[in-house]
Amino acid sequence: MLSRNRTKYFIFFIVSFGLLNWQCLKSKRAGIPAPVVNVVAKANLNKPELMNAIGKYLTPADSLKLKAMYWLIANMYGNYTVYYSIQDSMGRYYSFPPENFSSYLELKHRWDSTEQQVGNLIYHADSFALDYQQLKADFLIKNMDEAWRAHQFFPWSKSYDFQTFCRWILSYRCANEVVKPFREHFLKEYIDSVRMLKSTNPLDVALLLNRLVNRRLGYRDTYNKEVNVQSINQLEHAGSGNFYDINVYKVKVLRSFGIAAALDYTPFLADSNFGYAWTTVILPDHSELSLEFSRKVPHLLKPGRLAKVYRRTFERDTTSLYAIKSVKKTTPPFLGHYYYRDISNQLNNKNLTLDYYPGISYAYLAVFNDGEWHPIDWSRPNPVSGTEFHHLGTDVVYLPVSLKSSNLMRLGSPFIFDEQGRSHRLIADFSSDMQAQIILTDPYHKMSGAKAYTLYVWTGNWKPLYNFRGNPGGVELALPANGLFLLSDDNIDFNERIFVVDKNGRQQFY
């Protein structure tokens, strides 16, 4: 009987303590930031977990940890894990395991043949796990203590200022991956190699860890249809993934050792296929170094390759489309689905102003990638100043578009944005022909004499112009002036690139 009464009193004490702490938060008294209060208020059944995470650091000795926990909780709002599946319009599920295909081309052919039978396949967001409603106090406390321990223990980490620690070391996620503890695992995996290095320079340690990860993990293009980020265990078991998988892993390795690291990316390359992601180390003096990957994109910084560059952030960035749009507003992937910082200005790119587009909330610029147009930048049309885009990559072909019910709607003609920041509209003039020597399907591959080809011109869609048998020596054709073209065999793969014809009748690819 006595034991039962003690249990009742203990439960009463815990509940009362939790309610007291919640009332303190609700009061918004000095020392409890309002953004923290706002997040806790929305956490529903997870409120006690967030309060317990805060309560762990109420002693004066833990004042900096408390401040860091405030920062973490305030920025949890808007961070989440999403679980995708591949479905047709009837809601039937399909699977294309990357390990079952020898190349992306083989996987894409299987995907395309499936679509011919069942209709378009889509990535369906099955569920979302909101961080502030899901993550428990134990996880948040463990993440805090391990990040702080690394920051205080490793000599190369002690020089980071508090803000850099919070942004690029403490943060427990890099993308929309499933959140699990990672720091202890990576310390066990790589600590011996770091000790053998015997260096206190964060750059030396970062370069070592980069080499170790590059040896362990390889890039496979068959993972480029995967939108769910692989877990640490999955990636280590498979030994390969796409660029996002590998660099999420790499960023977390560096953060585990108290090194500030960020995930940078271009959503879609402007002159080839897929996107690209890399890890950037932020040093204590705020200088930055992008780490190389063994399967890197050659000449990444040359004109024509990077239309835009972004940095994934855990912190709410009010300049990102995700931070300002309505939750119900449909926006393109990579632009309106999470927090990021536009860092394209690091490339000294040019600005562009297009016409005002009435009746739409957002206008986008798209690049041609993997046989489709993909938005990579956004702007809000303004009746006075027009539609302004900033820090654009040059020597790139862009198409202005809007989005309606997940469908791209053209806002005008494609144009070349040259290295001087001038735009040249590409509108096929069928009243004026020009002779062209057609040899290549992309900058590196000639036509094959064993295949039949179709030459397309852009007129708002890809319109077929000619059908002919391939000739490695080239084919002379009369083409409409100022057009944008695409050459493909009957079994279109992912290598074909768009091109224009220069004044000498030669193909110029983009």
Buried (B, 14 or more C-beta within 10 A) or exposed (E): EEEEEEEEEEEEEEEEBBEEBBEBBEEEEEEBBEBBBBBBEEBEEBBBBBBBBBBBBEEEEBEEBBBBBBBBBBBBBBBBBBBBBBBBEEEEEBEBEBEEBEEBBEBBBBBBEBEEEBEEBEBEEEEEBBBBBBBBBEBBBBBBBBBBBBBEEBEBBEEBEEEBBBBBBBBBBBBBBBBEEBBEBBBEBBEEEBEEEEBEEBBBBBBBBBBBBBEBBBBBBBBBBBBBBBBBEEBBEBEBBBBBBBBBBBBBBBBBBBBBBBBBBBBBBBBBBBBBBBBBBBBBEEEBBBBEBEEBBEEBEEBBBBBBBBBBBBBBBEEBBBBEBEEEEEBBEBBBBBBBBBBBEBBEBBEBBBEEBEEBBBBBBBBBBBBEBBBBBBBBBEEEEBBBBBBBBBBBBBBBBBBEEEEBEBBBBBBBBBEEEEBEEBBBEEEEEBEBBBBBBBBEEBBBEEEEBBBBBBBEEBEEBBEBEBBEEBBEBEBBEBBBBBBBBEEBBBBBBBBBBEEEBBBEBB
